[in-house]
């Protein structure tokens, strides 16, 4: 049961990192297109994802055999 939870937690962190990278990319592209509303909105989303990722507790170290 704990293996499933650990796997799900790692997957969630991976997806959160993907969302963060995607939001920053969209923000840069929109700002380069002079679409201020979309660029700032994506930038705010990036900041939110960054804060969520920083507030997550660290992953537990896997026991060595």
Biotite code that builds the C-alpha atoms (Angstrom):
import biotite.structure as struc

atoms = struc.array([
    struc.Atom([0.000, 0.000, 0.000], chain_id="A", res_id=1, res_name="UNK", atom_name="CA", element="C"),
    struc.Atom([2.812, 2.433, 0.784], chain_id="A", res_id=2, res_name="UNK", atom_name="CA", element="C"),
    struc.Atom([4.472, 1.653, -2.558], chain_id="A", res_id=3, res_name="UNK", atom_name="CA", element="C"),
    struc.Atom([1.330, 2.827, -4.374], chain_id="A", res_id=4, res_name="UNK", atom_name="CA", element="C"),
    struc.Atom([1.242, 6.003, -2.305], chain_id="A", res_id=5, res_name="UNK", atom_name="CA", element="C"),
    struc.Atom([4.940, 6.685, -2.959], chain_id="A", res_id=6, res_name="UNK", atom_name="CA", element="C"),
    struc.Atom([4.489, 6.088, -6.670], chain_id="A", res_id=7, res_name="UNK", atom_name="CA", element="C"),
    struc.Atom([1.448, 8.352, -6.761], chain_id="A", res_id=8, res_name="UNK", atom_name="CA", element="C"),
    struc.Atom([3.338, 11.065, -4.873], chain_id="A", res_id=9, res_name="UNK", atom_name="CA", element="C"),
    struc.Atom([6.276, 10.879, -7.286], chain_id="A", res_id=10, res_name="UNK", atom_name="CA", element="C"),
    struc.Atom([3.903, 11.029, -10.257], chain_id="A", res_id=11, res_name="UNK", atom_name="CA", element="C"),
    struc.Atom([2.122, 14.045, -8.769], chain_id="A", res_id=12, res_name="UNK", atom_name="CA", element="C"),
    struc.Atom([5.415, 15.865, -8.253], chain_id="A", res_id=13, res_name="UNK", atom_name="CA", element="C"),
    struc.Atom([6.452, 15.049, -11.821], chain_id="A", res_id=14, res_name="UNK", atom_name="CA", element="C"),
    struc.Atom([3.158, 16.403, -13.194], chain_id="A", res_id=15, res_name="UNK", atom_name="CA", element="C"),
    struc.Atom([3.429, 19.527, -11.036], chain_id="A", res_id=16, res_name="UNK", atom_name="CA", element="C"),
    struc.Atom([6.919, 20.132, -12.396], chain_id="A", res_id=17, res_name="UNK", atom_name="CA", element="C"),
    struc.Atom([5.533, 19.711, -15.927], chain_id="A", res_id=18, res_name="UNK", atom_name="CA", element="C"),
    struc.Atom([2.788, 22.240, -15.246], chain_id="A", res_id=19, res_name="UNK", atom_name="CA", element="C"),
    struc.Atom([5.361, 24.678, -13.868], chain_id="A", res_id=20, res_name="UNK", atom_name="CA", element="C"),
    struc.Atom([7.579, 24.342, -16.932], chain_id="A", res_id=21, res_name="UNK", atom_name="CA", element="C"),
    struc.Atom([4.586, 24.641, -19.264], chain_id="A", res_id=22, res_name="UNK", atom_name="CA", element="C"),
    struc.Atom([3.280, 27.773, -17.537], chain_id="A", res_id=23, res_name="UNK", atom_name="CA", element="C"),
    struc.Atom([6.654, 29.487, -17.707], chain_id="A", res_id=24, res_name="UNK", atom_name="CA", element="C"),
    struc.Atom([7.002, 28.633, -21.392], chain_id="A", res_id=25, res_name="UNK", atom_name="CA", element="C"),
    struc.Atom([3.518, 29.906, -22.215], chain_id="A", res_id=26, res_name="UNK", atom_name="CA", element="C"),
    struc.Atom([4.201, 33.077, -20.242], chain_id="A", res_id=27, res_name="UNK", atom_name="CA", element="C"),
    struc.Atom([7.381, 33.842, -22.174], chain_id="A", res_id=28, res_name="UNK", atom_name="CA", element="C"),
    struc.Atom([5.793, 33.099, -25.550], chain_id="A", res_id=29, res_name="UNK", atom_name="CA", element="C"),
    struc.Atom([2.720, 35.229, -24.818], chain_id="A", res_id=30, res_name="UNK", atom_name="CA", element="C"),
    struc.Atom([4.810, 38.144, -23.585], chain_id="A", res_id=31, res_name="UNK", atom_name="CA", element="C"),
    struc.Atom([6.967, 37.952, -26.724], chain_id="A", res_id=32, res_name="UNK", atom_name="CA", element="C"),
    struc.Atom([3.761, 38.157, -28.763], chain_id="A", res_id=33, res_name="UNK", atom_name="CA", element="C"),
    struc.Atom([2.790, 41.282, -26.774], chain_id="A", res_id=34, res_name="UNK", atom_name="CA", element="C"),
    struc.Atom([-0.259, 39.497, -25.342], chain_id="A", res_id=35, res_name="UNK", atom_name="CA", element="C"),
    struc.Atom([0.048, 41.004, -21.881], chain_id="A", res_id=36, res_name="UNK", atom_name="CA", element="C"),
    struc.Atom([-3.068, 39.441, -20.400], chain_id="A", res_id=37, res_name="UNK", atom_name="CA", element="C"),
    struc.Atom([-2.123, 35.883, -21.353], chain_id="A", res_id=38, res_name="UNK", atom_name="CA", element="C"),
    struc.Atom([1.514, 36.362, -20.418], chain_id="A", res_id=39, res_name="UNK", atom_name="CA", element="C"),
    struc.Atom([0.792, 37.782, -17.000], chain_id="A", res_id=40, res_name="UNK", atom_name="CA", element="C"),
    struc.Atom([-1.866, 35.140, -16.316], chain_id="A", res_id=41, res_name="UNK", atom_name="CA", element="C"),
    struc.Atom([0.551, 32.344, -17.198], chain_id="A", res_id=42, res_name="UNK", atom_name="CA", element="C"),
    struc.Atom([3.225, 34.028, -15.079], chain_id="A", res_id=43, res_name="UNK", atom_name="CA", element="C"),
    struc.Atom([0.894, 34.094, -12.081], chain_id="A", res_id=44, res_name="UNK", atom_name="CA", element="C"),
    struc.Atom([0.080, 30.409, -12.680], chain_id="A", res_id=45, res_name="UNK", atom_name="CA", element="C"),
    struc.Atom([3.810, 29.670, -12.732], chain_id="A", res_id=46, res_name="UNK", atom_name="CA", element="C"),
    struc.Atom([4.254, 31.473, -9.400], chain_id="A", res_id=47, res_name="UNK", atom_name="CA", element="C"),
    struc.Atom([1.386, 29.501, -7.860], chain_id="A", res_id=48, res_name="UNK", atom_name="CA", element="C"),
    struc.Atom([2.815, 26.179, -9.057], chain_id="A", res_id=49, res_name="UNK", atom_name="CA", element="C"),
    struc.Atom([6.228, 27.190, -7.736], chain_id="A", res_id=50, res_name="UNK", atom_name="CA", element="C"),
    struc.Atom([4.828, 28.005, -4.278], chain_id="A", res_id=51, res_name="UNK", atom_name="CA", element="C"),
    struc.Atom([2.880, 24.740, -4.146], chain_id="A", res_id=52, res_name="UNK", atom_name="CA", element="C"),
    struc.Atom([5.987, 22.761, -5.086], chain_id="A", res_id=53, res_name="UNK", atom_name="CA", element="C"),
    struc.Atom([8.058, 24.523, -2.419], chain_id="A", res_id=54, res_name="UNK", atom_name="CA", element="C"),
    struc.Atom([5.481, 23.819, 0.295], chain_id="A", res_id=55, res_name="UNK", atom_name="CA", element="C"),
    struc.Atom([5.419, 20.063, -0.346], chain_id="A", res_id=56, res_name="UNK", atom_name="CA", element="C"),
    struc.Atom([7.249, 18.029, 2.256], chain_id="A", res_id=57, res_name="UNK", atom_name="CA", element="C"),
    struc.Atom([10.433, 16.333, 1.032], chain_id="A", res_id=58, res_name="UNK", atom_name="CA", element="C"),
    struc.Atom([10.197, 12.788, -0.265], chain_id="A", res_id=59, res_name="UNK", atom_name="CA", element="C"),
    struc.Atom([11.160, 10.103, 2.201], chain_id="A", res_id=60, res_name="UNK", atom_name="CA", element="C"),
    struc.Atom([14.500, 8.463, 1.507], chain_id="A", res_id=61, res_name="UNK", atom_name="CA", element="C"),
    struc.Atom([14.195, 4.939, 0.195], chain_id="A", res_id=62, res_name="UNK", atom_name="CA", element="C"),
    struc.Atom([15.690, 2.289, 2.490], chain_id="A", res_id=63, res_name="UNK", atom_name="CA", element="C"),
    struc.Atom([18.929, 0.801, 1.272], chain_id="A", res_id=64, res_name="UNK", atom_name="CA", element="C"),
    struc.Atom([19.230, -2.976, 1.026], chain_id="A", res_id=65, res_name="UNK", atom_name="CA", element="C"),
])
